[in-house]
């Protein structure tokens, strides 16, 4: 059987970083990994990029690059509330990627 899937280079790039994998892990259970936020609910709205940057121990621009790579791959999505962007996993897309990556090679 021939599979017509082409592996997404954005996905591979996103998964190639330990830091981006950590972010995905943290966002799976944001209440366990991040403090309460003033704006935005951790579960419903996602986690503010500033909290993610602080937990990663990187600058806001460096964190922004990691989040952009994850977003471009479709693994997370951002939601703007006031001047902040809140991120959460896109579980449907992650499930699709898991199926694809776990497929019959």
Backbone as CSV, one residue per row, in Angstrom:
resi,resn,N_x,N_y,N_z,CA_x,CA_y,CA_z,C_x,C_y,C_z
1,UNK,0.844,-1.188,0.000,0.000,0.000,0.000,0.886,1.247,0.000
2,UNK,0.579,2.181,-0.841,1.362,3.411,-0.953,0.659,4.538,-0.213
3,UNK,1.386,5.198,0.661,0.838,6.317,1.417,1.237,7.614,0.737
4,UNK,0.290,8.495,0.514,0.583,9.739,-0.206,0.944,10.886,0.733
5,UNK,1.155,10.587,2.023,1.502,11.644,2.973,2.916,12.156,2.719
6,UNK,3.066,13.440,2.847,4.378,14.063,2.820,4.577,14.660,4.207
7,UNK,5.675,14.299,4.852,5.908,14.832,6.187,6.117,16.339,6.118
8,UNK,5.444,17.021,6.980,5.444,18.470,7.042,6.755,18.950,7.663
9,UNK,7.539,19.728,6.931,8.816,20.210,7.458,8.624,21.145,8.647
10,UNK,7.514,21.894,8.669,7.238,22.753,9.830,7.028,21.893,11.080
11,UNK,6.338,20.768,10.920,6.115,19.864,12.046,7.442,19.285,12.530
12,UNK,8.247,18.818,11.606,9.534,18.230,11.999,10.419,19.260,12.695
13,UNK,10.414,20.467,12.195,11.207,21.534,12.819,10.693,21.811,14.238
14,UNK,9.379,21.837,14.399,8.794,22.109,15.709,9.164,21.031,16.721
15,UNK,9.172,19.786,16.278,9.453,18.667,17.172,10.944,18.458,17.419
16,UNK,11.783,19.166,16.685,13.234,18.975,16.777,13.881,19.756,17.919
17,UNK,13.101,20.424,18.734,13.651,21.242,19.822,13.142,20.745,21.171
18,UNK,14.073,20.479,22.088,13.690,20.071,23.438,12.827,21.134,24.117
19,UNK,13.145,22.398,23.857,12.378,23.478,24.495,10.941,23.516,23.975
20,UNK,10.764,23.322,22.673,9.408,23.321,22.126,8.631,22.110,22.616
21,UNK,9.297,20.982,22.766,8.629,19.798,23.319,8.206,20.040,24.766
22,UNK,9.040,20.751,25.522,8.684,21.114,26.901,7.435,21.987,26.933
23,UNK,7.386,22.976,26.054,6.216,23.859,25.991,4.960,23.039,25.715
24,UNK,5.039,22.120,24.761,3.877,21.264,24.467,3.475,20.447,25.682
25,UNK,4.456,19.940,26.399,4.177,19.157,27.604,3.497,20.023,28.665
26,UNK,4.018,21.209,28.899,3.432,22.110,29.899,2.015,22.508,29.533
27,UNK,1.792,22.779,28.245,0.464,23.232,27.812,-0.574,22.110,27.870
28,UNK,-0.128,20.858,27.970,-1.071,19.748,28.111,-1.839,19.882,29.432
29,UNK,-1.150,20.378,30.483,-1.780,20.568,31.791,-1.344,21.924,32.342
30,UNK,-1.921,23.008,31.801,-1.434,24.349,32.168,-1.610,24.695,33.644
31,UNK,-2.651,24.192,34.279,-2.890,24.510,35.699,-1.769,23.955,36.565
32,UNK,-1.218,22.812,36.197,-0.138,22.193,36.970,1.204,22.885,36.750
33,UNK,1.345,23.609,35.638,2.659,24.145,35.282,2.777,25.662,35.320
34,UNK,1.658,26.371,35.419,1.712,27.833,35.370,0.872,28.438,36.492
35,UNK,1.270,29.631,36.970,0.492,30.312,38.010,-0.806,30.877,37.430
36,UNK,-1.768,31.185,38.303,-3.011,31.815,37.824,-2.695,33.128,37.112
37,UNK,-3.522,33.464,36.127,-3.324,34.676,35.340,-4.410,35.692,35.662
38,UNK,-4.070,36.976,35.498,-5.049,38.040,35.690,-6.041,38.053,34.540
39,UNK,-5.518,38.049,33.324,-6.362,38.014,32.118,-6.295,36.621,31.526
40,UNK,-7.419,36.104,31.136,-7.432,34.812,30.461,-7.360,33.628,31.403
41,UNK,-8.247,32.675,31.183,-8.277,31.436,31.940,-7.228,30.469,31.365
42,UNK,-6.423,29.855,32.234,-5.354,28.966,31.784,-5.861,27.856,30.869
43,UNK,-7.011,27.282,31.203,-7.530,26.158,30.418,-8.331,26.641,29.212
44,UNK,-9.243,27.567,29.442,-10.147,28.021,28.371,-9.426,28.893,27.331
45,UNK,-8.561,29.793,27.796,-7.920,30.757,26.892,-6.478,30.418,26.546
46,UNK,-5.823,29.656,27.384,-4.423,29.333,27.163,-3.515,30.080,28.116
47,UNK,-2.217,29.935,27.904,-1.198,30.498,28.790,-0.551,31.708,28.121
48,UNK,-0.414,32.771,28.879,0.224,33.990,28.379,1.674,33.699,27.999
49,UNK,2.086,34.241,26.868,3.450,33.997,26.384,4.512,34.441,27.391
50,UNK,4.200,35.421,28.217,5.179,35.881,29.216,5.441,34.803,30.266
51,UNK,4.402,34.063,30.658,4.585,32.958,31.600,5.413,31.848,30.961
52,UNK,5.176,31.593,29.687,5.923,30.548,28.981,7.392,30.945,28.892
53,UNK,7.668,32.203,28.538,9.050,32.692,28.448,9.754,32.572,29.792
54,UNK,9.071,32.965,30.869,9.673,32.910,32.203,9.995,31.471,32.596
55,UNK,9.071,30.557,32.331,9.290,29.155,32.702,10.415,28.543,31.864
56,UNK,10.522,28.936,30.605,11.612,28.445,29.748,12.953,29.066,30.130
57,UNK,12.897,30.220,30.785,14.119,30.926,31.145,14.766,31.610,29.953
58,UNK,13.915,32.094,29.037,14.414,32.772,27.838,13.756,34.143,27.712
59,UNK,14.317,34.965,26.834,13.743,36.287,26.587,12.413,36.149,25.847
60,UNK,11.633,37.206,25.889,10.351,37.219,25.180,10.535,36.980,23.672
61,UNK,11.520,37.642,23.012,11.705,37.380,21.578,12.090,35.922,21.270
62,UNK,12.935,35.327,22.103,13.326,33.930,21.897,12.114,33.019,22.072
63,UNK,11.337,33.275,23.097,10.119,32.506,23.322,9.165,32.678,22.142
64,UNK,9.049,33.908,21.668,8.178,34.187,20.528,8.543,33.367,19.302
65,UNK,9.844,33.165,19.083,10.291,32.336,17.951,9.842,30.895,18.135
66,UNK,10.026,30.363,19.345,9.587,28.990,19.628,8.078,28.857,19.409
67,UNK,7.318,29.815,19.907,5.858,29.764,19.775,5.431,29.907,18.315
68,UNK,6.167,30.711,17.562,5.847,30.879,16.145,6.065,29.567,15.384
69,UNK,7.140,28.863,15.710,7.421,27.584,15.056,6.324,26.567,15.401
70,UNK,5.939,26.517,16.677,4.872,25.597,17.095,3.540,25.955,16.442
71,UNK,3.270,27.248,16.330,2.021,27.703,15.692,2.011,27.375,14.209
72,UNK,3.119,27.637,13.547,3.214,27.376,12.112,3.006,25.890,11.817
73,UNK,3.458,25.035,12.733,3.290,23.589,12.559,1.867,23.139,12.885
74,UNK,1.082,24.028,13.503,-0.291,23.675,13.840,-0.440,22.965,15.175
75,UNK,0.620,22.966,15.981,0.576,22.266,17.259,-0.063,23.102,18.371
76,UNK,0.036,24.415,18.252,-0.595,25.318,19.221,-1.307,26.422,18.450
77,UNK,-2.184,27.116,19.161,-2.840,28.277,18.557,-2.861,29.400,19.595
78,UNK,-2.758,30.606,19.080,-2.736,31.774,19.942,-4.062,32.505,19.932
79,UNK,-4.345,33.169,21.035,-5.573,33.953,21.180,-5.180,35.270,21.842
80,UNK,-5.472,36.376,21.165,-5.106,37.688,21.713,-6.188,38.179,22.680
81,UNK,-5.737,38.534,23.867,-6.609,39.148,24.869,-5.879,40.397,25.350
82,UNK,-6.510,41.552,25.116,-5.862,42.842,25.369,-4.567,42.903,24.579
83,UNK,-3.428,43.176,25.264,-2.163,43.269,24.522,-1.377,41.965,24.551
84,UNK,-1.930,40.920,25.170,-1.206,39.660,25.344,-1.721,38.582,24.392
85,UNK,-0.868,37.610,24.124,-1.293,36.444,23.350,-1.187,35.222,24.258
86,UNK,-2.267,34.449,24.280,-2.374,33.261,25.118,-2.348,32.040,24.210
87,UNK,-1.589,31.021,24.610,-1.392,29.847,23.753,-1.933,28.588,24.405
88,UNK,-2.519,27.749,23.549,-2.943,26.432,23.987,-2.702,25.428,22.868
89,UNK,-2.630,24.171,23.271,-2.399,23.108,22.293,-3.614,22.961,21.392
90,UNK,-3.366,22.568,20.157,-4.443,22.216,19.240,-4.511,20.690,19.246
91,UNK,-5.323,20.158,20.162,-5.355,18.714,20.397,-5.797,17.924,19.169
92,UNK,-6.687,18.487,18.370,-7.150,17.791,17.171,-5.998,17.613,16.176
93,UNK,-5.243,18.687,15.957,-4.100,18.618,15.033,-3.006,17.703,15.591
94,UNK,-2.777,17.755,16.897,-1.762,16.892,17.501,-2.150,15.426,17.305
95,UNK,-3.422,15.106,17.478,-3.894,13.731,17.269,-3.673,13.303,15.816
96,UNK,-3.930,14.207,14.864,-3.698,13.895,13.445,-2.220,13.611,13.184
97,UNK,-1.350,14.428,13.771,0.090,14.245,13.584,0.552,12.938,14.216
98,UNK,0.011,12.619,15.398,0.380,11.358,16.058,0.001,10.174,15.185
99,UNK,-1.191,10.227,14.589,-1.626,9.162,13.680,-0.685,9.058,12.490
100,UNK,-0.337,10.209,11.928,0.538,10.237,10.763,1.931,9.676,11.114
101,UNK,2.489,10.152,12.222,3.833,9.737,12.601,3.866,8.285,13.078
102,UNK,2.757,7.816,13.620,2.717,6.435,14.101,2.243,5.466,13.035
103,UNK,2.030,5.995,11.843,1.498,5.183,10.747,2.445,4.100,10.284
104,UNK,2.048,3.399,9.288,2.812,2.282,8.751,3.913,2.807,7.831
105,UNK,5.138,2.735,8.275,6.269,3.228,7.481,6.711,2.107,6.593
